[in-house]
Amino acid sequence: MAVTATAAASAVTVVSLAAPPVAAAPAATAAPRPGDSCTAADLGTRHPYIKTTEVSPTITHFKGWYVTEGTTGQQTVSTDTTTVIAVSVGLNDTIETSFAVEALSEVKATVGLDVKLSYTSTSVESNSVTWNLTQPGYYGFYKGTKKVTGTYGSLNCNRAQQDDGSWALEWTEGPGSGSFTTFTTLEEGAVRCQDSVPADSIMAKAQALLDCGSAAAKADHPAGAVAPTARQEQDRPAPSPAPTGGPSAEQPGATGAGARAALDCSAEAYKIAVPGKPLSWGAPLLADDGVRLRPSTIFSAHLDHWRLCDVTESNGVIEASLWNWGNGGCATIAEANAATDRAVLMTAPCAEDDLQRFYIYRDVPGSSKIGVQNKYTGSMMGYDRYADGEFIRQYSTGRQDGTGTFNLTGV
C-alpha cells in the first residue's frame, strides 16, 4: 500500500459557536492604491505597493532513506539542508521598520497565504523528521515550504494634474523599489517514488529529489541513508559569500563620503517649517549634533535657511540636495544609521552621495506644503513631538499624524 505524506503541522482554528457576542473590531484601513486621493497630511508618509509576487514550493531539508522489511514503523531521520530561505525586504533582513512589516502584510493579503511577517530563516528549524512508515521502500524524508518572492514599490502622496487642468493630491508610485522574500510554515513528511502526489506541491518537489531509478537498484542498499544523487548534490545551497556591504537594493548608488561637491544651488533660500507654527528646521553648530526644530530669531545666523541644489524633477517629484546657509553643510542621514528607524537628520560636508539627496513631494499649486524623503534610505522626514530643540528624524513610512508635512517658504 502506498504511503501518502501529509503536512505534520497544520494550524487549525476552532471557533465556538456558543461564544457570547463581542463588539466587532474596527475595520482595517485599506492600503492605498495608485491614483487614490490623499491629503496634505499624507505628504510626509509613504506605503509599500506590491507589484509582483511568485509562490514556489521549495524543499529546505531532505534525506533519501531506504527501509527494509522489519525496519518499518516510526522512524526519526536527520535530514540535510538543501535550501536556506530568509525573510527580507530590500536588503533589510531585520524587518524592524514599519515599512518592511507593512510590505509583508501586503504580501500576505495579495497571495492569500499565512507568510512570515518578521525576520526568521528556515535554518533555525530542526532538521529531524519523524514519520510512521508502514511499507518497505525508498523514501525521501523532507521539510519544505512555499517560498514567496516578488517586487514592491513606494507609494507617496504628491500633486497630480487632472484631465481638466486642475490639480489634486494622489497616491503615486514614487522613486525607489526593491524585492522581498518570505515563506509559509514548514511542512514535513516522507514520500516514495510510487506515491501519487499533487502536482507542483511541496511533496512533489521532494519526490523529484528522490531521482527515482529502478526498484532493483534501490534494493541493493541496506536499511538507512542512501547516498545523495547528483540531482540532490546540485540542489544543495552553495556556501554564502562573505558580506561585502554596499548600498541598499531599494535605493542603489550611495558613494560614501568624498570630496566636497561643487553644487549648483538656487539663489533663493527657504525655511522648512512646521505649518502654522513658528518652529522650522535649524542646522547644528556642532558636527555631532543633528537638525532640530528651532524658532527663527535675529541670532539664527542663517542656520534655518536652506537652498535646493542640483535640482532635478521627474514625474512631478523634485530631487535635490539641501544646503544649509548657516553652516555650509548638506543635510544627510549618517551612513552608519541608514537602516535605523528614527535616525537623526545631520549635516555633513557636501558630497556626491545619495544619503544627501532628498525627494520633495508637493501640495497642489498655491500651497507651500511638502513631504521630504531621503533618496538612499527611502524614509520620510518628521519629528516625534512639536517642541523647541526636537530632532528631525527619518521614519520608514513617515509620521501618520501629519508631523512629516512641512512648509517650504522662501525667505
N, C-alpha and C positions, 0 to 999 in steps of 0.2 A: 504494500500500500504506500502511495507517495506521501511524503511528508510535506505539509503546507505550512510555511513560516508565516507567523503573524506578528504584528507590532507588539513588543513586550510591554510598552509603557504608554498606552493610550489614555489621555486625560478625559475623564467623564465628569460632567457637571450635573448634579442631581438637584432638581428644583421641587420643593414641596408644594403640592397644590393646596395644602391646607394652611399654608402660611398666612398670617394676617396681612391685610393690605398695607402697603407703605407708600409714602409720598414719592411720586415719580422724580427721578433725578433730572436736573436741568439738562436740556439737550445740548450736546457739544456743539460749539460754534463750527460751522462748516469751513473747511480750509478755502482760502480764496483761490480763484482760478484766473488765468489771464483774461483781461477785459472786464472783470468785476470792478465795480466802483469802490473807491476808498476815500478817506478824508484826510485833511491836513495833519491830523494827529498820527496818521499812519506813515507820514513821510520818513520818519526815523525808524521804521520797522521793516522787516523782510520775513518771508516764509519760504520754505522749500517747495519746489514744484517737481513732482516725479515725472520724468519724461519717458523713460523706457524701463521695462522690467523683463527679466528672464528667470524662469524657475527650472532648475536642473537637479534631478535625483542624483545624489553623489554618495559613493561609498567612502567612509572615512577610516574604517578598520576592517581587516579581512584576514582570514586564515583558512587555507584548504586543509581538510581533516578527513581521514579515511576511517570508517567504522566497520569493524568485522563482526561476524557472528559472536555473540557472547559479550560484546562490549557496548551494547545499546543501553538505553536508559538515560538518565540525566547526566550531562557532561558539561564541565566548565572549561572553556578554551581561551587562552590568552592570544588575542589577535595582534597583527602588525598594523601600524599606522600607514595608511595609503595616501590620505589627503588631509591636510590641515586647513580648516576654514575659520577665519577670524572675522568678527564684526568690525566694520569700518565705515566711515563716511568721509569721503575725500581721503586725505592722509591722516585724519583724526581717528585713531583707533581706541581712544579712551572714552568716547561718547559721553563727555562731561558737559557739553554745551547744549542749550535748549534747542538750537537749530538742528543738531545731529539727532536728538531724541525725536523732534517733530518730524524730521525726514523719515526716520524708521517707522514712526507711527503712520505716516502717509503710505509707506511701502506696504505695511500690514493691511491697510484699508484697500489699497489698489489690487493686491494679489489675493486677498481673502484668506491668508494663512497666518497662523499664530507664530510670527517670526520673533527673533530675539531683538529687544529694544535697548539693550545695554551691552557694554563690551563683554564678550566672552569668546572662547575658542573651543573647537572640538578637541583640542589637545588636552583639555582638562578632564575629559571623560575617561572613565575606567576602560581599559582595553579588554576586559574579560567578558565573555558571552556565555551564559548558562542556558542550555536548551535540552529538552527531553527528546531523545532520538528513539524511534520505535523500529526502525529498519536499518540494516547494514547498508553501507554505500559510501560514496564520495560526496562530502558535504563542503559547502562554503559557509563558515561562520562569519557574520558580518555585523557592523553597525553602519548606519547611513542616515542621511538627512536630505531635505530639499534645500539646496543652495539657491538663494535669491540674490541676483545681481542686477545692476542697471545704472542709469544715469539720472541726475537731478539738475535742476536749475534754481535760480533765485528769483522770487517774485518780489518786486519793490513797487511802492506807490510813487507815481510820477505823473506829470501833466501829459495829456494826450489831446490832440486836436480832433474834433469831431467832424463829421461829414458836412455839417452846416457852417463850419468855420469857427464854432465856439470851442471852448476848452473845458476839460473835465479831468478829475483825478481818477486814474485807473491803476489796477494791479497789472504791471507789465513785466515781462521776463527781462531782468536786468543782466548786467555783465556777470560772468562767473558761473561755472558749472563744475560738476565732478561726478564721481562714481561711488557706488555703495555696495556693500556685501553684508548679508545676514543669512540666517538659516533657521530651520524649524527644529523642534525637539528631535533628538536622535531616536531612531528605532533600531532594534537588533533582532537577529534571528539566525536560522540555518536553512540552507536551500540545497537541493540536489540537482543534478543535470536534468533528470527526468521529470522534475516537478513542473506543473503548469502554473505559470505566474503571470500577473497582469503586465502587459507591455509598458515600457517606459516607467516602470515602478522602481523603487529602491531595491526590491527583491530581484527584479530582472537585471539590474546593474550588478548585483552580487553574483547572480548566476553566470553572467557574461565573464566575470573574472575567473570562474572555475576553469575556463578554457577546456571545456569537456572533450575528452578523447574517448577511446574505446573503453568499454567496461572492463575488458580483459587487462588493459594496461593499468587501470586504477587498482585492479585486484592484486597486482604484484606488490603493492605497498602494504606493510604491516599496519596495524591499528595505530592511529596517531597522526601527527602532522605530515602533510605532503609537501615536498619541495615546491617553492613558488615557481610558477610558469614564467615564460618570457613576458607574457602579457601582464602578469602581476608585477614583475620587476619594473616594467615600463611605466606602470601607473603609480608607482610609489613616488612620493614627493622628493624633489631634489633638495639638497641642503640649502638653507636660506643664506643668501649673500649677506656679508656684514653691512650694517646700515651705513649709508653714505651721506645722510642728511639731504638737504635740498629744499626747494620751495614747495609750497602746498600744491597738490594737484588741482585744487579748486581755483587758485589764483597763481599760476606759474609766473616766473620771471623775476623774482626778487634777486638782486645782485649783491646785497650786503652793503656795508659802509664802504665808501670810496672817497675819491677826491671831491671837493665841493663842486657841485654842478653849477654851470652858468645858466641861470633861469631867465626865461622871458616872462616877466611879470606884468600884470595890468598896472596902469598908472593909478587907478582908483584903489583905495583901501576900504576895508569893510570891517564891521563888527559882526561877530557871530553870537547873537544874543538870544536870551530866553524871551519868547513872545510876551509882550505886555508887562515885562518886569525889568528891573534895572541891571541885572547881572548878565555878563557876557564872558566869552572865552578870554582868559588872560594868560599869556605865556609866562613861564617861570623865569626868575632871575638866576636861579641856581641850576646847574646842569642836571643834578639828580632829582629835581622836583618835576612835577607834572603840570599840565594845562589845567587851570581851575576856573570856576565861576568867580568873577570879580566885578565890583562896581567900577564904573568909569569916573575918574576924577582928574584933576589937573596934575596929579602925581602919577598917573598911569604910565607915562613915558612911552606911549605908543605900544605898550605890551598887549593892549586889547585891539590892536589894528592888524589886520591880515590882508595880504594880497594873494590873488589867484595867479598861479604861474604855470607856464607850459600847458595852457588850456586847450583841450580838445572837446568835441561834442559828437556823440553817436546816439542816434535814436532818441534824441531829446535829453540825454543824460550827459552832464558835464563831468569831465575828468580833469583834475588839477592838483598841483602841489600847493600847500598852504604855507606861505612865507610870512613870518612874523616881523613886523617893522621894528619892534622894540628890541628884540634880542638877536635878530638876523638868522634865526634857525627855522627849520621846516618842521611842521607837525608830523609825528611819526608814532608808530607802536614799536617798542623795543623788540628786536628780533627774538630775544630770549623769552618774551611774554606773548609772542604772536598767537599761540594756541590757547591762551588763557582768557576765559571769560572774565570781564570786569577789569582787564588790564588797563592801566592808566595811560592816557594820551600824553606824550612827551614832545619836546622839541630837540632837534639834533642838527649838526651841520648838514646842509642840503646835499643830497647825492641822487644819482640816478637809481632809485630804489623804489619798488612797488609798495614797500612799507610806508613810504612818504607820499603815496598817491591816493587820492580820495575821489569817490563818485559823489556828485551832488544832485539830489532829486528835488525838483522844484514844484511849488504850488502853481496854480493857474496864473497867467499874466495879470499883473496888478497886485499880486501878493508877494511878499518877500520871504515867505516861509519855505524852509528847506529841510531835508534829511541828509546826513553825511555818513558815508560808508567807506571803510578802508579797503583799498583795492586788493591787497595781499591776503588779509585775513578774512575778508567778506563781512566782517562785523560792523554794526552800526554804532555811531557815537551817541552818548547820552550821559545822564548823571543819576545818582541814587536818590538825592533829595535836593530841593532848592535851598541853598544856603551859601553865604559868602565863604569862599575857600574850598568848596566841594569840587572834587576832581571830575574832569571829563573822562569817561571810560568807554571801553568797547563792550558791546553786548551782541551775542551771536545772532539773535533775532530782533535786537533793538529793545526799546522800552515800550511796552504795550500800553502804558498810561499816558503816552504823548510827550514824555520828557526827553524824547530824542528828536523833537521838532524844534528848530531854531529859526531866527530871522537873520537873513543876510542883508545888512543895510549899509549903504555907502556912508562914509564919514568925510 
